[in-house]
Amino acid sequence: MSNDALLHKYQDMIDKLDRFADDLGWEYDRLSSSGRDTLDKIYIVLGKDTIPEQDMEISRKEKEQKENENGNQ
């Protein structure tokens, strides 16, 4: 197998794993603590923010948006 074919194969595998992790992320609250830890580790390996990190970022942005709206009144 050529290097290009091998790279394509591995990238396809990573893309699939990324989609599977995102699908599982929708069930994060229903996972056991061990399942959440494992999913967090998968997200880290994929170079993504964990679900708690994503939630904190969303909360930060919502707070910032409210502050901006209140400052513009």
BELWOVEN-V31017 format. One record per residue. N is the residue number from 1. RES is the residue in three letters. SS is DSSP state (A for helix, B for strand, O for the rest). PSI is psi as a letter, one per 40 degrees, with the letter a starting at -180 (* if undefined). D_CENTER is the distance of its C-alpha to the mean C-alpha in whole Angstrom. Layout:
N,RES,SS,PSI,D_CENTER ; N,RES,SS,PSI,D_CENTER
//
This chain:
1,MET,O,h,32 ; 2,SER,O,i,31 ; 3,ASN,A,d,29 ; 4,ASP,A,d,28 ; 5,ALA,A,d,27 ; 6,LEU,A,d,26 ; 7,LEU,A,d,23 ; 8,HIS,A,d,22 ; 9,LYS,A,d,22 ; 10,TYR,A,d,20 ; 11,GLN,A,d,17 ; 12,ASP,A,d,18 ; 13,MET,A,d,17 ; 14,ILE,A,d,14 ; 15,ASP,A,d,13 ; 16,LYS,A,d,14 ; 17,LEU,A,d,12 ; 18,ASP,A,d,8 ; 19,ARG,A,d,10 ; 20,PHE,A,d,11 ; 21,ALA,A,d,8 ; 22,ASP,A,d,6 ; 23,ASP,A,d,10 ; 24,LEU,A,d,10 ; 25,GLY,A,d,7 ; 26,TRP,O,d,10 ; 27,GLU,O,e,12 ; 28,TYR,A,d,11 ; 29,ASP,A,d,14 ; 30,ARG,A,e,16 ; 31,LEU,O,i,15 ; 32,SER,O,i,18 ; 33,SER,A,d,17 ; 34,SER,A,d,17 ; 35,GLY,A,d,15 ; 36,ARG,A,d,12 ; 37,ASP,A,d,13 ; 38,THR,A,d,13 ; 39,LEU,A,d,9 ; 40,ASP,A,d,8 ; 41,LYS,A,d,10 ; 42,ILE,A,d,9 ; 43,TYR,A,d,6 ; 44,ILE,A,d,8 ; 45,VAL,A,d,11 ; 46,LEU,O,e,8 ; 47,GLY,O,f,8 ; 48,LYS,O,i,5 ; 49,ASP,O,i,5 ; 50,THR,O,i,5 ; 51,ILE,A,d,6 ; 52,PRO,A,d,9 ; 53,GLU,A,d,8 ; 54,GLN,A,d,7 ; 55,ASP,A,d,10 ; 56,MET,A,d,12 ; 57,GLU,A,d,12 ; 58,ILE,A,d,12 ; 59,SER,A,d,15 ; 60,ARG,A,d,17 ; 61,LYS,A,d,17 ; 62,GLU,A,d,19 ; 63,LYS,A,d,21 ; 64,GLU,A,d,22 ; 65,GLN,A,d,22 ; 66,LYS,A,d,25 ; 67,GLU,A,d,26 ; 68,ASN,A,d,27 ; 69,GLU,A,d,28 ; 70,ASN,A,d,31 ; 71,GLY,A,d,32 ; 72,ASN,O,e,33 ; 73,GLN,O,*,35
//
